[in-house]
Amino acid sequence: MFKIMQIKNLLIVVLLFAVAVVNAQEPTKWRGEQQNGVYTDENLLDTWPGSGPEVIWHFEGLGDGHSSPVIVDEKIYLSSMIDSTGYIFILDMQGKLLEKYPYGEEFFESYPGARSTPVIVDEWLYIMSAKGVLYAMNAANGDLKWKKDLFETFDGENIRWGVTETLKLDGDKLFCSPGGDDYNVIALNRKTGNLIWKSKGMGELSAYCTPLIVDLPERKLLVTMMASHILGIDAESGELLWNYEQTNRWSVHANTPVFYNGDLVCTSGYGRGTVKLNLSDDGSSVEKDWHNEDLDTRMGGVVILDGYVYASGDKSRKWQCVDFETGEEKWSTRELGGRGVVISADNKLFLYSDRGDLAMVKATPEKFEILGQTKVEYGTAQHWSHPVIHNGVLYLRHGDALIAYQIK
């Protein structure tokens, strides 16, 4: 009888563990599952009709913002601003508003609106306002669990156009960059908001950059870009392992670094360009491989596919393809205005220009070939948000509107 009870208890433990694993949820990430702008959708349309892909719905009334949508459990979450207050909007997959709740004051100065994309894990939602306040809330209804004013608590300081980094989670750690002299980059416990570690970094202000976690055999490496340096920090301890100088006129480094084939690609606008850094196996050091000044996307992101880097220029104002190994340009074009956001899925590039063009382009180093093109007709203000692809639909936020395009 005792052995039967032991077996039953063991089965209960196993079942509870299995349920916990099923219910466990990976935190959402900005720019896709690997944070590299590459989405996993397949069998997408090979070409678009002359009028562009079908708009299956659009939602207007979001207010002001430049953030991207995230999709969890068939619900779409966005951050935005109405008057001077930040809100989380929740829509269903048909574009119907399910919920809207406030979180606090947002950035209503130059280029007003919410910047950071919400991060969701389990029932938790995390958002950092452009004023530097971090909120942890119940994702469903906005009930506040805790909040931290990063500048007041951690000796930070806001930057010219408001902090824009989307928060990075790994396990129970939440990473962000207050930019203080002592608390330059920090890790918090995501459940309590308590400080786990602090790094002095190089003592510089933050630079609009969403950090990247690189999972190496010997350590987890946090890579981010501050005002004048790229930093490599041990994600467990906060130890600064290396830095690499990267400067430009306005200290804007808004593109998340990309990890590819063991190395890092880091890109900045205003004529600074792209650097490829060879990363040591244990993540403890880097060495410059090449630098391409023309490939200077300001905030449009970088996509790397099959050994080729795709991005737009800022000062150079051209879409480009360069060889990942050498940094050599394979093609460039000033079509579609030559500047904007690039993401990818199904070996295709999706370009969203800052003048409102949306295009699908063949991902090849041979030539620039447009497979479909349309104008973004809904929404307001700047064409800056990064689109998201999910289950054959491309979701594009343009200020006040979210637009759903059928691309499969």
C-alpha positions in Angstrom: 0.0 0.0 0.0 2.8 2.4 0.9 4.5 1.7 -2.5 1.3 2.4 -4.3 0.9 5.7 -2.5 4.5 6.6 -3.4 3.8 5.9 -7.0 0.6 7.9 -7.0 2.4 10.9 -5.3 5.2 10.6 -7.9 2.6 10.6 -10.7 0.9 13.7 -9.3 4.3 15.5 -9.1 5.1 14.6 -12.7 1.7 15.7 -13.9 2.0 19.0 -12.0 5.4 19.6 -13.5 4.1 18.8 -17.0 1.3 21.3 -16.6 3.7 23.9 -15.3 5.9 23.4 -18.4 2.9 23.6 -20.7 1.7 26.8 -19.0 5.1 28.4 -18.9 5.6 31.1 -21.4 8.7 32.5 -23.0 8.8 36.3 -22.8 7.9 38.1 -26.0 10.7 39.8 -27.8 11.0 42.8 -30.0 11.8 42.0 -33.7 10.9 38.3 -33.4 11.8 35.2 -31.5 15.6 35.6 -32.0 15.4 39.5 -31.9 16.9 39.6 -35.3 14.0 40.6 -37.5 13.6 37.1 -39.0 10.1 35.6 -38.6 9.4 31.8 -39.0 6.3 32.0 -41.3 6.5 29.9 -44.4 4.7 29.5 -47.7 4.0 33.2 -48.0 2.8 34.8 -51.3 5.6 34.9 -53.9 4.2 38.1 -55.4 1.6 40.7 -54.5 -1.2 42.0 -56.7 -0.7 45.4 -58.3 -2.7 47.0 -55.5 -0.6 45.3 -52.8 -1.6 42.6 -50.3 -5.2 42.5 -49.0 -5.9 44.7 -45.9 -8.1 42.3 -43.9 -8.8 44.9 -41.2 -7.4 48.1 -39.6 -8.0 49.6 -36.2 -7.8 53.4 -35.7 -7.9 55.3 -32.5 -4.6 54.2 -30.9 -3.3 57.7 -30.3 0.4 58.5 -30.7 3.2 55.9 -30.7 6.0 54.2 -32.6 6.1 50.8 -30.9 5.4 47.4 -32.4 2.5 45.0 -31.6 3.1 41.7 -29.7 0.9 38.7 -30.0 0.2 36.3 -27.1 -2.6 33.7 -26.9 -4.3 35.2 -29.9 -4.4 38.7 -28.5 -2.6 41.7 -29.8 -0.9 44.1 -27.3 0.3 47.6 -28.1 1.5 50.6 -26.2 0.3 54.1 -27.1 -0.4 57.6 -25.8 -3.6 59.6 -25.6 -3.1 63.2 -24.5 -0.1 62.7 -22.3 -1.0 59.3 -20.8 0.4 56.0 -21.9 -2.1 53.1 -22.5 -1.9 49.4 -23.3 -4.4 48.4 -26.0 -5.5 44.8 -26.4 -7.1 43.7 -29.6 -8.4 40.3 -30.8 -7.2 38.8 -34.0 -10.0 40.4 -36.0 -9.0 43.9 -34.8 -11.7 44.4 -32.2 -10.7 46.3 -29.1 -10.9 44.0 -26.0 -9.3 46.2 -23.3 -7.5 49.5 -22.9 -5.8 50.6 -19.6 -3.4 53.4 -18.6 0.0 53.0 -17.2 1.4 56.5 -16.7 2.8 59.6 -18.3 4.3 59.2 -21.7 6.6 61.3 -23.9 4.6 64.3 -25.3 7.5 66.4 -26.5 9.3 66.0 -29.8 7.9 63.1 -31.8 5.3 62.4 -29.1 4.1 58.9 -28.3 4.9 55.6 -26.7 8.3 54.2 -27.8 8.8 50.9 -26.0 7.0 47.7 -27.1 5.4 45.8 -24.1 6.9 42.5 -23.0 4.6 39.8 -21.8 5.4 36.6 -19.9 2.8 34.4 -18.1 0.2 36.9 -16.8 2.8 39.7 -16.4 3.2 42.7 -18.7 6.2 45.0 -18.6 6.6 48.4 -20.2 9.0 51.3 -19.8 7.7 54.7 -20.5 9.9 57.2 -22.5 10.0 59.1 -19.2 12.1 56.3 -17.7 9.4 54.7 -15.5 9.2 50.9 -15.5 5.8 49.3 -14.9 5.1 45.6 -14.1 1.3 44.9 -14.5 -1.3 42.2 -14.8 -1.4 41.8 -18.6 -5.1 41.3 -18.7 -6.4 44.3 -16.8 -3.4 46.6 -16.0 -3.4 46.1 -12.2 -0.1 47.4 -11.0 2.3 44.9 -9.4 5.2 47.2 -9.0 6.9 50.2 -10.7 10.3 51.9 -10.6 11.4 55.4 -11.7 14.7 54.4 -13.1 16.1 57.9 -13.2 15.1 58.7 -9.6 16.0 55.3 -8.1 19.2 54.5 -10.1 20.8 57.9 -10.7 19.9 57.9 -14.4 19.0 60.6 -16.8 16.7 60.9 -19.8 18.0 61.4 -23.3 17.0 63.9 -26.1 14.1 61.9 -27.6 13.1 59.9 -24.6 14.3 56.3 -23.7 13.0 53.8 -26.2 14.5 50.5 -25.2 12.1 47.5 -25.1 12.8 45.6 -21.8 14.8 42.4 -22.0 13.8 39.4 -19.8 15.7 36.2 -19.2 14.3 33.9 -16.6 13.5 36.0 -13.5 16.0 38.8 -14.6 14.8 42.0 -16.2 17.6 44.0 -17.9 17.5 47.8 -18.7 19.9 50.8 -18.9 19.2 53.7 -16.6 22.4 55.3 -17.8 23.6 56.4 -14.4 27.2 56.8 -13.3 27.0 53.9 -10.9 23.8 52.1 -12.1 24.6 52.3 -15.8 23.1 48.9 -16.8 21.1 46.9 -14.2 19.3 43.6 -13.7 16.1 43.5 -11.6 14.0 40.7 -10.3 11.0 40.7 -12.6 8.6 39.6 -9.8 9.7 42.2 -7.2 11.6 44.9 -9.0 14.5 44.4 -6.5 18.0 45.0 -7.8 20.0 41.9 -8.6 23.1 43.5 -10.0 24.4 46.8 -11.3 27.2 47.6 -13.9 29.0 50.9 -14.1 29.5 50.2 -17.8 31.4 53.1 -19.2 29.3 55.6 -17.2 27.5 56.9 -20.3 23.9 57.8 -21.0 21.7 55.2 -22.7 21.3 55.3 -26.5 17.7 54.1 -27.4 19.0 50.5 -27.7 17.1 47.3 -26.8 19.7 44.9 -25.5 20.4 41.4 -26.7 21.1 38.2 -24.8 23.6 35.8 -26.4 23.4 32.3 -25.0 27.0 30.9 -25.1 28.3 27.6 -23.8 30.2 29.3 -21.0 27.9 32.2 -20.1 25.0 34.4 -21.1 26.2 37.6 -22.5 24.2 40.9 -22.5 25.1 43.1 -25.4 23.9 46.7 -25.6 24.9 50.0 -27.1 25.3 53.1 -24.9 26.1 56.7 -25.9 29.6 56.0 -27.2 30.3 52.3 -26.6 29.0 48.8 -27.3 29.1 46.8 -24.1 29.5 43.1 -23.4 28.3 42.3 -19.9 28.0 38.9 -18.1 24.3 38.5 -17.7 24.6 36.5 -14.5 27.0 38.7 -12.5 26.9 42.1 -14.2 30.7 42.1 -14.8 31.7 44.3 -17.8 33.7 42.0 -20.0 34.5 44.3 -22.9 33.6 47.5 -24.6 34.0 48.8 -28.2 33.8 52.5 -29.1 30.9 53.4 -31.4 30.0 57.1 -31.7 27.9 59.3 -33.8 26.7 62.9 -33.8 23.6 62.5 -31.6 24.5 59.4 -29.6 21.7 57.4 -31.2 22.2 53.7 -31.4 18.7 52.4 -31.7 19.3 49.1 -33.4 19.6 45.9 -31.4 22.9 44.1 -32.1 22.5 40.9 -34.2 24.3 37.7 -33.3 25.1 35.5 -36.3 27.5 32.6 -36.9 29.3 33.4 -33.6 29.9 37.1 -34.2 28.1 40.4 -33.6 26.9 43.0 -36.1 26.2 46.5 -34.6 24.7 49.3 -36.7 24.3 53.1 -36.1 23.0 55.9 -38.1 24.1 59.5 -38.9 26.9 58.2 -41.0 28.5 56.0 -38.4 27.8 52.7 -40.2 28.0 49.0 -39.3 30.8 47.1 -37.5 31.2 43.4 -37.4 32.8 42.2 -34.2 34.4 38.8 -33.9 33.3 37.4 -30.5 35.5 35.0 -28.6 34.0 31.6 -27.8 33.5 32.4 -24.2 32.2 35.9 -24.9 34.9 37.6 -22.9 36.4 39.7 -25.7 35.7 41.1 -29.2 37.9 42.2 -32.1 36.8 44.3 -35.1 36.5 42.4 -38.4 35.2 45.0 -40.7 33.4 48.4 -40.8 31.1 49.7 -43.5 30.3 53.4 -43.2 27.5 53.4 -45.8 25.4 50.8 -44.0 24.3 53.3 -41.4 20.6 52.5 -40.6 19.4 54.8 -37.9 16.6 52.7 -36.4 15.4 50.4 -39.2 17.1 47.2 -38.0 19.4 44.7 -39.7 18.5 41.3 -41.2 21.1 38.6 -41.9 20.2 35.7 -44.2 22.5 33.1 -45.7 25.6 35.1 -45.1 24.3 38.5 -46.3 23.3 41.6 -44.3 20.3 43.6 -45.4 19.5 47.1 -44.1 18.9 50.6 -45.2 21.1 53.7 -45.0 20.4 56.9 -43.0 22.9 59.4 -44.4 23.5 57.2 -47.4 19.7 56.8 -48.1 19.9 53.5 -49.9 18.7 49.9 -49.3 21.8 47.6 -49.2 23.0 44.1 -49.2 26.5 43.4 -48.0 28.6 40.3 -47.5 28.6 39.2 -43.8 32.1 37.8 -44.1 33.8 40.8 -45.8 31.5 43.8 -45.4 31.6 44.3 -49.2 28.5 45.8 -50.8 26.7 43.4 -53.2 23.9 45.8 -54.3 22.3 49.1 -53.3 19.3 51.1 -54.4 17.5 54.4 -53.6 14.1 53.0 -54.7 11.3 53.4 -52.1 13.2 56.4 -50.7 16.1 54.3 -49.6 15.5 54.5 -45.9 13.4 52.6 -43.4 12.8 49.3 -41.6 13.6 45.8 -42.8 12.3 42.4 -41.5 12.2 39.0 -43.1 10.2 35.7 -43.5 10.2 32.9 -45.9 13.4 34.1 -47.6 11.8 37.4 -48.5 12.5 40.9 -47.2 9.7 43.2 -46.1 10.7 46.9 -46.4 8.7 49.7 -44.7 10.1 53.1 -45.9 10.0 56.3 -43.9 7.8 57.8 -46.7 5.1 55.1 -46.3 5.9 52.5 -48.9 5.5 48.8 -47.9 7.3 46.4 -50.2 8.3 42.7 -50.5 11.7 42.1 -52.0 13.5 38.9 -52.9 16.3 38.1 -50.4 19.2 37.6 -52.7 22.7 39.2 -53.1 22.3 39.1 -56.9 20.0 42.1 -57.3 17.3 44.3 -55.7 14.0 42.8 -57.0 10.6 44.0 -55.8 8.0 41.3 -55.6 5.1 43.6 -54.5 4.5 47.1 -53.3 1.8 49.2 -51.7 1.3 52.6 -49.9 0.3 52.6 -46.3 -3.0 54.5 -46.4 -4.0 54.4 -42.8 -2.5 56.0 -39.7 -0.7 59.2 -38.7 2.8 60.8 -38.2 6.1 59.1 -38.9 6.5 55.7 -40.6 8.9 54.3 -38.0 7.4 51.3 -36.3 8.8 47.8 -37.0 6.2 45.5 -38.6 5.5 42.0 -37.2 4.6 38.8 -39.1 2.4 36.2 -37.4 0.5 33.3 -39.0 0.6 34.7 -42.5 -0.4 38.2 -41.5 1.8 41.3 -41.5 0.8 43.7 -38.7 2.0 47.3 -39.3 1.5 50.1 -36.8 1.4 53.6 -38.2 0.8 56.0 -35.4 -2.9 56.1 -34.7 -3.6 52.9 -36.7 -2.8 49.2 -36.7 -3.2 47.5 -40.1 -3.4 43.8 -40.8 -2.2 42.7 -44.3 -2.8 39.1 -45.6 0.5 38.0 -47.0 -0.2 34.2 -47.2 
